[in-house]
Amino acid sequence: LNKRQALTLFGNDISPIVLEVEFQTKDRLRFRVYDPNKQRFEVPLKINGPGVTAEEANYEVEFSDDSTHFTIKRKSTGTVLWDSPLVDLFFSNQFLQITTTVPSTSVYGFGEHEHPTFKHNMDFVTYGMFSRDQAPTSFANLYGVHPFYMCVEPDSNAHGVLLLNSNAQDVTLSPNPSLTFRTIGGILDFYLFMGPTPENVVQQYTEAIGRPHMPAYWSLGFQLSRWGYGSLDVLRETVDRMKHYDIPYDVQHYDIDYMERRLDFTYDKVNFAGLPEFMKEMKKNGKHNVVILDPFITKDEEPGTYRPYELGQEMGVWINNSDGVTPAVGQAWPPGDSVFPDYTNPRTVEWWTQLCLEFKDVLDYDGIWIDMNEPSNFMRGQYPGCADNEINNPPYTPS
């Protein structure tokens, strides 16, 4: 791409940059904007495409002679699905922005959010996306991030677009109609799915990112879950009441009150004395049991008394501070301070699997409710607070 004449908003511009287009399948196009001179973070998800020729593809790509526009059209109808005026493209170290027109205001997606309506309002609405442990409220970050949208075109064909970027980001929907994507790291890595039906779009999307897990048949049944049973007696009364009123009921969940002082892989032998037998009895009556686990582990128990921490320490599975050696410390449900398992480390998978297998011998559970598995900490930053640097205080903070 050409060098920009004017400076961007936040300095540290990267120039030159490359726009690379990959014809992956006849219905899937990838285009990415990146720095050819320096490796930047990219989401470690390999989406391979066999590759097709321009003749085979159901889309066509145009790049205007003066490099001012990048356009993608649906070959069969000529509908413009993507049109980026490259004067609006910013690519600096901590601020990346790209704008595109969309063919209609029928735009859906951008989960997880508490969206007021299924079809989005395009009247200058901005959605921020950054995974966070937060109860659902409108226009706030939620547990997961899906920077994916589907647009239904004026003639009812549909296409979908994924921005494969896991940094803090936001997207603004404007009445032109157009979309503006902003992110504070990584690269701009887009995948376009041609549909043409909404169902085809979703099939093509999950073919690329991975199909959903096939759930156990029983897990599609009626489930009862509540925080605050407090004791096995209250739980037993609840189960009996369900039976008394003949309420359909397949699965019972056990929230953190079943644990001993909220410690993972334990159960409260006072308030929930007899829980292993109770769960076996539930199974005998055709019910299934799901126990909660919160993946942060207290480090402050008496040495030699809490195996999940000792084993994790031995296997080196915690998320470390930026020094790379001392575990990051925060606070969560358990007493004392907590350390956080690093699930990008293969050893963590061994550690977790081992503990789940051992726990299965104590409580014969059927399923695990993984709670608080998004970044979660009850303090503002780790102990003793976050470093004052540009990573923690970026020049642009997404919505």
C-alpha positions as CSV (number, residue, x, y, z in Angstrom):
1,L,0.0,0.0,0.0
2,N,1.0,3.6,-0.4
3,K,2.6,5.6,2.4
4,R,0.1,7.9,4.1
5,Q,0.7,11.6,3.7
6,A,-1.1,12.7,6.9
7,L,-0.4,11.4,10.4
8,T,-2.8,9.2,12.2
9,L,-4.6,10.0,15.4
10,F,-2.4,8.4,17.9
11,G,1.1,8.3,16.5
12,N,3.4,5.3,16.1
13,D,2.1,4.8,12.5
14,I,3.3,1.7,10.7
15,S,4.3,2.3,7.1
16,P,4.4,0.6,4.7
17,I,1.6,-1.9,5.3
18,V,0.4,-4.8,3.1
19,L,-3.1,-5.7,2.1
20,E,-3.1,-9.4,1.2
21,V,-6.1,-11.2,-0.4
22,E,-6.5,-14.9,-0.3
23,F,-9.2,-16.7,-2.4
24,Q,-9.6,-19.6,0.1
25,T,-12.7,-21.4,-1.2
26,K,-15.4,-20.4,-3.7
27,D,-17.5,-19.1,-0.8
28,R,-14.8,-17.8,1.6
29,L,-12.4,-14.9,1.1
30,R,-9.7,-13.8,3.5
31,F,-8.1,-10.4,3.4
32,R,-5.7,-9.1,5.9
33,V,-3.8,-5.9,6.6
34,Y,-0.4,-6.3,8.3
35,D,3.1,-5.0,8.9
36,P,5.5,-6.7,6.4
37,N,8.5,-5.8,8.5
38,K,7.5,-6.9,12.0
39,Q,5.5,-9.8,13.4
40,R,2.5,-8.6,15.4
41,F,0.2,-10.8,17.5
42,E,-2.2,-12.9,15.5
43,V,-4.9,-15.1,16.9
44,P,-3.5,-18.7,16.9
45,L,-6.3,-20.2,14.9
46,K,-5.4,-21.8,11.6
47,I,-8.1,-21.5,9.0
48,N,-6.9,-23.3,6.0
49,G,-8.4,-23.0,2.6
50,P,-7.6,-25.2,-0.4
51,G,-7.4,-22.0,-2.6
52,V,-9.4,-21.3,-5.7
53,T,-9.0,-19.2,-8.8
54,A,-10.8,-16.0,-9.5
55,E,-13.0,-17.8,-12.0
56,E,-14.2,-20.4,-9.5
57,A,-15.0,-17.9,-6.7
58,N,-18.5,-16.5,-6.1
59,Y,-17.0,-13.1,-5.3
60,E,-14.9,-10.6,-7.1
61,V,-12.3,-8.3,-5.7
62,E,-11.5,-4.8,-7.0
63,F,-8.7,-2.5,-6.0
64,S,-9.1,1.0,-7.5
65,D,-6.2,2.3,-9.7
66,D,-5.5,5.2,-7.3
67,S,-5.5,2.8,-4.3
68,T,-8.4,4.7,-2.7
69,H,-10.9,1.8,-2.5
70,F,-11.0,-1.9,-1.8
71,T,-14.2,-3.5,-2.9
72,I,-15.8,-7.0,-2.8
73,K,-18.8,-7.9,-4.9
74,R,-21.2,-10.9,-5.1
75,K,-20.5,-12.2,-8.6
76,S,-24.1,-13.4,-9.3
77,T,-25.9,-10.1,-8.5
78,G,-23.2,-7.4,-8.5
79,T,-24.1,-6.4,-4.9
80,V,-21.2,-4.6,-3.2
81,L,-20.6,-6.5,0.1
82,W,-17.6,-4.6,1.3
83,D,-16.2,-1.2,0.2
84,S,-13.4,0.3,2.2
85,P,-12.3,3.9,1.5
86,L,-8.7,3.5,2.3
87,V,-8.3,7.1,3.4
88,D,-10.2,5.9,6.5
89,L,-7.7,3.1,7.1
90,F,-5.4,3.7,10.2
91,F,-2.7,1.2,11.1
92,S,-0.5,2.3,14.0
93,N,1.0,0.4,16.9
94,Q,-2.0,0.7,19.2
95,F,-4.8,1.9,17.0
96,L,-6.1,0.1,13.9
97,Q,-9.3,1.3,12.1
98,I,-11.1,0.3,9.0
99,T,-14.5,1.4,7.7
100,T,-16.7,-0.3,5.1
101,T,-20.2,0.3,3.7
102,V,-22.7,-2.6,4.0
103,P,-25.4,-3.2,1.4
104,S,-28.3,-2.9,3.9
105,T,-29.2,-2.0,7.5
106,S,-30.2,-5.6,8.2
107,V,-27.1,-6.3,10.3
108,Y,-27.0,-9.1,13.0
109,G,-24.3,-10.4,15.3
110,F,-21.5,-9.0,17.4
111,G,-22.1,-11.3,20.4
112,E,-21.9,-11.6,23.3
113,H,-23.9,-8.5,24.2
114,E,-27.2,-7.7,25.8
115,H,-28.6,-6.4,22.5
116,P,-31.9,-4.5,22.7
117,T,-33.0,-6.1,19.4
118,F,-31.9,-9.0,17.2
119,K,-31.5,-6.7,14.1
120,H,-29.2,-3.9,15.1
121,N,-30.0,-0.3,15.3
122,M,-27.6,1.5,12.8
123,D,-28.0,5.0,14.2
124,F,-24.4,5.6,15.3
125,V,-24.3,2.7,17.9
126,T,-21.0,1.5,19.2
127,Y,-20.4,-2.0,20.7
128,G,-17.2,-2.6,22.7
129,M,-15.8,-6.1,22.8
130,F,-13.4,-7.3,25.5
131,S,-14.0,-10.5,27.4
132,R,-14.9,-9.8,31.0
133,D,-16.6,-11.4,33.9
134,Q,-19.6,-9.0,34.2
135,A,-23.3,-9.6,34.6
136,P,-25.3,-8.7,31.4
137,T,-26.2,-5.0,31.0
138,S,-26.8,-3.2,27.7
139,F,-23.8,-2.0,25.8
140,A,-21.4,-3.6,28.2
141,N,-18.7,-6.3,27.8
142,L,-19.7,-9.8,28.5
143,Y,-18.2,-13.2,28.9
144,G,-17.2,-14.0,25.3
145,V,-16.3,-12.0,22.1
146,H,-17.6,-12.8,18.7
147,P,-16.5,-10.0,16.2
148,F,-18.7,-11.6,13.5
149,Y,-21.7,-10.1,11.7
150,M,-24.2,-11.2,9.2
151,C,-25.8,-8.8,6.7
152,V,-29.0,-9.7,4.7
153,E,-28.8,-7.9,1.4
154,P,-31.7,-6.0,-0.2
155,D,-32.5,-9.1,-2.4
156,S,-32.5,-11.4,0.6
157,N,-29.1,-13.0,-0.1
158,A,-26.9,-13.1,3.1
159,H,-23.2,-12.9,3.8
160,G,-21.1,-12.9,6.9
161,V,-17.8,-11.3,8.0
162,L,-15.4,-12.3,10.8
163,L,-12.7,-10.0,12.2
164,L,-10.2,-12.4,13.6
165,N,-8.7,-10.2,16.3
166,S,-8.7,-10.8,20.1
167,N,-7.5,-7.4,21.3
168,A,-9.8,-4.9,22.9
169,Q,-12.0,-3.5,20.1
170,D,-15.2,-1.8,19.2
171,V,-17.4,-1.5,16.2
172,T,-19.6,1.5,15.2
173,L,-22.8,1.0,13.2
174,S,-23.7,4.1,11.1
175,P,-26.8,4.8,9.0
176,N,-24.9,5.2,5.7
177,P,-25.2,2.1,6.3
178,S,-21.6,1.5,7.2
179,L,-19.4,-0.2,9.9
180,T,-16.2,1.1,11.5
181,F,-13.9,-1.4,13.2
182,R,-11.3,-0.3,15.7
183,T,-8.9,-2.4,17.7
184,I,-5.8,-1.6,19.8
185,G,-3.5,-4.4,18.8
186,G,-2.8,-7.3,16.5
187,I,-3.7,-7.0,12.8
188,L,-6.8,-6.6,10.7
189,D,-7.6,-10.1,9.6
190,F,-11.1,-10.5,7.9
191,Y,-12.9,-13.5,6.6
192,L,-15.9,-13.1,4.3
193,F,-18.5,-15.9,3.9
194,M,-20.8,-15.7,0.9
195,G,-23.9,-17.7,2.0
196,P,-26.2,-17.0,0.1
197,T,-28.7,-18.1,2.8
198,P,-28.2,-17.2,6.5
199,E,-28.0,-21.0,7.2
200,N,-25.2,-21.3,4.6
201,V,-23.4,-18.4,6.2
202,V,-23.4,-20.1,9.6
203,Q,-22.3,-23.4,8.0
204,Q,-19.4,-21.7,6.3
205,Y,-18.4,-19.8,9.4
206,T,-18.4,-22.9,11.7
207,E,-16.5,-24.8,8.9
208,A,-13.8,-22.2,9.3
209,I,-13.6,-21.7,13.1
210,G,-14.7,-25.2,14.1
211,R,-18.1,-26.9,14.6
212,P,-19.9,-26.6,17.9
213,H,-19.4,-29.5,20.3
214,M,-22.1,-32.1,20.1
215,P,-23.7,-32.0,23.6
216,A,-24.7,-35.0,25.6
217,Y,-28.4,-35.8,24.9
218,W,-29.3,-35.4,28.6
219,S,-27.8,-31.9,28.7
220,L,-30.6,-30.8,26.4
221,G,-33.1,-31.6,29.2
222,F,-34.6,-29.4,32.0
223,Q,-32.0,-28.2,34.4
224,L,-32.3,-26.6,37.8
225,S,-29.5,-24.3,39.0
226,R,-29.3,-21.8,41.9
227,W,-26.6,-20.1,44.0
228,G,-27.5,-20.3,47.7
229,Y,-29.0,-23.7,48.6
230,G,-26.7,-23.5,51.6
231,S,-27.0,-27.1,52.7
232,L,-27.8,-30.6,51.4
233,D,-31.1,-30.5,53.4
234,V,-32.4,-27.5,51.5
235,L,-31.3,-29.1,48.2
236,R,-33.1,-32.3,49.2
237,E,-36.3,-30.4,50.0
238,T,-36.0,-28.7,46.6
239,V,-35.6,-32.0,44.8
240,D,-38.6,-33.5,46.7
241,R,-40.7,-30.4,45.8
242,M,-39.9,-30.8,42.1
243,K,-41.1,-34.4,42.4
244,H,-44.2,-33.5,44.4
245,Y,-45.4,-30.9,41.8
246,D,-44.4,-33.2,38.9
247,I,-42.1,-30.6,37.3
248,P,-40.0,-32.0,34.4
249,Y,-36.5,-32.2,35.7
250,D,-33.4,-33.9,34.3
251,V,-30.3,-32.2,35.7
252,Q,-29.4,-30.7,39.1
253,H,-26.6,-28.1,39.3
254,Y,-24.4,-27.5,42.3
255,D,-23.1,-23.9,42.7
256,I,-20.1,-22.8,44.8
257,D,-22.0,-23.4,48.1
258,Y,-21.3,-27.1,47.8
259,M,-17.5,-26.5,48.1
260,E,-15.6,-26.3,51.3
261,R,-14.9,-22.5,51.7
262,R,-15.2,-22.1,48.0
263,L,-12.1,-24.2,47.2
264,D,-12.2,-26.0,43.8
265,F,-12.1,-29.8,43.9
266,T,-13.5,-30.0,47.5
267,Y,-17.0,-30.4,49.0
268,D,-18.3,-29.0,52.3
269,K,-18.3,-32.1,54.7
270,V,-20.5,-30.2,57.2
271,N,-23.3,-28.5,55.3
272,F,-23.1,-31.0,52.5
273,A,-22.3,-34.1,54.4
274,G,-23.5,-37.1,52.4
275,L,-23.3,-35.3,49.1
276,P,-21.5,-38.3,47.3
277,E,-24.3,-40.6,48.3
278,F,-27.0,-38.1,47.4
279,M,-25.5,-37.7,43.9
280,K,-25.5,-41.5,43.4
281,E,-29.1,-41.6,44.5
282,M,-30.0,-38.8,42.0
283,K,-28.3,-40.9,39.3
284,K,-30.3,-44.0,40.3
285,N,-33.5,-42.0,39.8
286,G,-32.4,-41.0,36.3
287,K,-31.1,-37.5,37.1
288,H,-27.8,-36.0,36.1
289,N,-25.5,-33.9,38.3
290,V,-23.4,-30.9,37.2
291,V,-20.9,-29.4,39.6
292,I,-19.4,-26.0,39.3
293,L,-15.7,-25.3,39.1
294,D,-14.2,-21.8,39.2
295,P,-10.7,-21.9,37.6
296,F,-8.7,-19.8,40.0
297,I,-6.9,-21.5,42.9
298,T,-6.1,-20.1,46.3
299,K,-2.4,-20.1,47.1
300,D,-2.8,-19.4,50.8
301,E,-3.9,-22.7,52.3
302,E,-1.6,-24.5,54.9
303,P,1.3,-26.1,52.9
304,G,0.6,-29.7,52.2
305,T,-3.2,-29.4,52.6
306,Y,-4.5,-28.3,49.2
307,R,-3.4,-30.5,46.3
308,P,-4.8,-28.4,43.4
309,Y,-2.4,-25.6,44.3
310,E,0.6,-27.8,45.2
311,L,0.2,-29.8,41.9
312,G,-0.2,-26.7,39.8
313,Q,2.8,-25.1,41.4
314,E,4.9,-28.2,40.8
315,M,3.7,-28.4,37.1
316,G,4.2,-24.6,36.6
317,V,0.7,-23.9,35.2
318,W,-0.1,-20.4,36.5
319,I,-0.3,-17.2,34.4
320,N,2.9,-15.3,35.2
321,N,3.6,-11.6,35.6
322,S,5.5,-9.9,32.8
323,D,8.8,-11.0,34.4
324,G,7.8,-14.4,33.1
325,V,8.6,-16.3,36.4
326,T,6.4,-15.1,39.3
327,P,2.7,-16.0,39.2
328,A,0.2,-13.2,38.8
329,V,-1.8,-12.9,42.0
330,G,-5.4,-11.6,42.3
331,Q,-8.5,-12.3,44.3
332,A,-11.7,-14.3,43.5
333,W,-14.2,-16.5,45.4
334,P,-11.7,-18.6,47.5
335,P,-10.3,-17.3,50.7
336,G,-6.9,-15.6,50.5
337,D,-5.2,-14.7,47.2
338,S,-5.6,-16.6,44.0
339,V,-3.4,-17.7,41.1
340,F,-4.8,-18.3,37.7
341,P,-4.3,-21.4,35.5
342,D,-2.9,-20.6,32.0
343,Y,-5.0,-22.6,29.6
344,T,-2.7,-21.8,26.7
345,N,-0.1,-24.1,28.4
346,P,-0.5,-27.8,27.5
347,R,0.7,-28.7,31.0
348,T,-2.4,-26.9,32.4
349,V,-4.6,-29.3,30.4
350,E,-2.8,-32.3,32.1
351,W,-3.2,-30.7,35.5
352,W,-6.9,-29.9,35.1
353,T,-7.7,-33.3,33.6
354,Q,-5.8,-35.1,36.4
355,L,-7.8,-33.1,39.1
356,C,-11.1,-33.7,37.4
357,L,-10.5,-37.4,37.2
358,E,-9.5,-37.5,40.9
359,F,-12.6,-35.4,41.8
360,K,-14.8,-37.8,39.9
361,D,-13.8,-40.5,42.3
362,V,-15.1,-38.3,45.2
363,L,-18.3,-36.9,43.6
364,D,-19.6,-38.9,40.7
365,Y,-20.6,-35.9,38.6
366,D,-21.9,-36.1,35.0
367,G,-20.9,-32.7,33.8
368,I,-18.8,-29.7,34.9
369,W,-20.1,-26.1,34.9
370,I,-17.0,-24.0,34.1
371,D,-17.7,-20.7,35.7
372,M,-15.6,-17.5,35.8
373,N,-13.4,-18.9,33.0
374,E,-13.1,-15.5,31.3
375,P,-10.5,-13.1,32.7
376,S,-11.8,-12.5,36.2
377,N,-10.3,-10.8,39.2
378,F,-12.1,-9.0,42.1
379,M,-9.2,-6.5,42.4
380,R,-8.4,-3.7,40.1
381,G,-5.5,-5.4,38.4
382,Q,-3.2,-8.0,39.9
383,Y,-1.5,-7.5,43.3
384,P,0.0,-4.9,43.8
385,G,-1.7,-3.2,40.9
386,C,-1.0,-2.9,37.2
387,A,2.2,-1.4,35.8
388,D,1.8,2.1,34.5
389,N,2.6,1.5,30.8
390,E,1.0,1.9,27.3
391,I,-0.3,-1.7,27.4
392,N,-2.5,-0.9,30.5
393,N,-3.1,2.7,29.4
394,P,-3.5,2.6,25.6
395,P,-3.9,5.9,23.8
396,Y,-7.3,4.8,22.6
397,T,-9.7,2.9,24.9
398,P,-12.4,1.0,23.0
399,S,-16.0,1.6,24.1
